[in-house]
Amino acid sequence: MPFPAPIQGVKENSVTWLIIVLGIVVGMVSGVVGIGGGILFVPALVWLLGMDQHKAQGTSLGALLAPVGILAFYEYYRKGNADVRVAALLALGFLVGAYLGAIGAQHIPELWLRRVFAATMIAVGSGLLFTK
């Protein structure tokens, strides 16, 4: 499958390394601040690889399938900073919620899906920025 238009003409090996480095950087930031990589992966896939919003979101979810975060989780757990019971219950809820959300997202036009994604990031970021 060819790479998206903005990077066509670039050697496939270079693009492969770009994608791997992107994964490393997003993984490091996610491990440090405890966020899901999607908040970083999705914009990067749109901007760097020219994916549309649906494809970027689907690709991000594919990259985040278990056990991607297991080593970061283990480090937090090892230091007493993770609640396994709560994490398991969140994962169960996320499993169902993500599936239902993915079904719904397929029916949202590209522009509106991008806007919903952006509004979600703004709302979450603002909440964190302006609360004590």
N, C-alpha and C positions, 0 to 999 in steps of 0.2 A: 504494500500500500504506500503510495507516495506521500511525502510530507506536505503540509499545507503550503499555499502559494507564497507567503512572505519569506519562506526559507528554501524554496525550490532553487536549484542552481548551486546551493551550498553542498559541499560534500556530505554524503549520508553519515560518514563516520564522525564528522564535526558536529552534526546535529544530534547524533546519538550521545556524544559526550556532553553537549549542552543540556540535554534532557537529564542525564545522570547527575550533572553538577546542580541543576535546578532541584532535583530530588534531594540531594545532600543538603543544600542550603535551606530548603523548606523544612526538611527533617530536623536540622539543627535549631532553627527558629521555633518550630513546634515543640521540640524537646525542652527548650529554655522557657518558653512562656506558656506551655500547656495548651496550645490551640490545635484545632484540627487543621491539617495541612491544606484543606480545601480553600480556606480564606486566602491563602497565598497561591496555591496551585492554579485555581480557576483564572484569576487575572493574568498570571504568567502564561498560561496556555493560550489565552485569547491574544495577548500582546506579542508574545515571542513566537508562537507557532501558528498564529492566525486562525485558531479554531473558533467555530461559532460557540455561543453560550451553552447550548445543549451538549455539544460534543465535549467541551471543556469540563462541564460538570460531571458528565458520565465518566470521562477519563480520570478525573480527580477521584471519584468514588472507587474506581477500579484500582487506583494506586494505593488507596487507603485501606484496602481489604486486610483483615487480620492475616498474619500477625505483625504487620508493619510497625505498630507502636509498642510491641512487646518489650523491647530492650529499654526504651525510655520509661515505660510503665514500671519495669523491674527496678530501675534505678530509684525512682520515686518511692516504690514500695520498700525497697531495701533500707531507705532512710526514714521509714515510718510515715511517709507522706502520701499514701494512697489507701483508700478504703475498698477492699476487694468486693465486699457485698454490694456496696453502692455502685461500683464500676460494673459489676455483672448485671445489676438491675437496669442501669443506664443502657448497657449494650443490648439487653433484651428489648427495651423500649425503642432504642435507636433502630434495631433490626426491622421492627414493624413500621415505625414512622418513616424511615428512609425509603422503604419499599412503597408505601402509600404516597409519599412525596414525589418519588420518581415517576409513578404512574401519572400523577397530576401535572408534573412539570412538562410532560410530553404534549400537553394540550395548551401550553402557554406560548404565545408568540415570542420569537427571539428577543425583540426589543424589550418587551415587558419582563421577560425572565431576567435579562441583564439588569433592569431597573430594580426588580425585587431583590436580586443578589446585592446590588450596591446599597439599597436602602437598609438591608439587614446588616451589612458591615457598618454603615453609618450609625444605626441605632445601637448596635452592640458597643462600638467604639465610643460613642457619646456617653452611654451609660457608664462605662468604665472610667472615662475621662472625668466626668463631672460628679461622681459619687465619692464619698469619703471612705 
